[in-house]
Amino acid sequence: MRSENSSERRAHRRLRGPFDGVRVGLLDFKLRIYDLSVGGCLIDSLTEISSEQPIRLRIALPDGNSVMVRG
């Protein structure tokens, strides 16, 4: 049986972060993003985020630009 570490099982390359982000909506909430990839990310937020509703995030990138994503 072959043992694989987690990076070998990942379908997409991940950027560890942390990245500053904002949940965009009626009220914008600041949050931190970790393990960012094409397939998803980990969101660290003081505000509860329901998985039932789609969300929009604006993520600040290290080069000074930002990207808007939906999830």
N, C-alpha and C positions, 0 to 999 in steps of 0.2 A: 504494500500500500504506500503510495507516494504522499508525502506531507507537503502542502502548499502554504506559503504565508499569504496574508491578506492582499498584498500588492499583486501577487500572481493571479488571484481570482477576480480582480477588478476588471470590468469591461472598459472603463475610461480612466485616463490619467487624472489624478487628484492633486489640487493645490492646497496645501495644509492651512494657510491663512495664519492668523485671523484677518478677516476683511471687515471693514465697517460697512454697514448696510442700513437701509431704511425699508420698512414695510410701508408701501405706498397705498393710501386709501383715504377714507373720509378724514381720519386722523393718522398722520405719519408717526411710526414708532421706530426708534433706533434699535439696532440689533447687531450681533456679531455673527459672521459666517465662517465656518470651518469646513475643511475637506470638500472644497468646491470642485465640481466636475460637470461634464456635459450631462451626466445621469442624475445629478442631485447635489445636495449639500446638507450640512448640519447647521441648524439655526439655533443660536443662543439668544433668548429674548426674555426680558422681565415680564412681557405681556403674553398672555396665553394665545396661542395660534391654533385655531380649529382646523382639523384636517378635512372638514366637510365643505369648506368654502375655498375657492381658488384664491391665491394671493399674488401680488406683484411686489417684487423686490428691486430696489436700486442698490447695486453693489459697487463700492468704490474700489477701483483697481490700483495696484502699486504705481502705475505709470501716470496717475493723476486723472485718468478718464474714469467713467463709470459705465455700467451696463445695466439695462432693465430686463428682468426675466419674470416669467409667469410660472406658477406651479400649482 
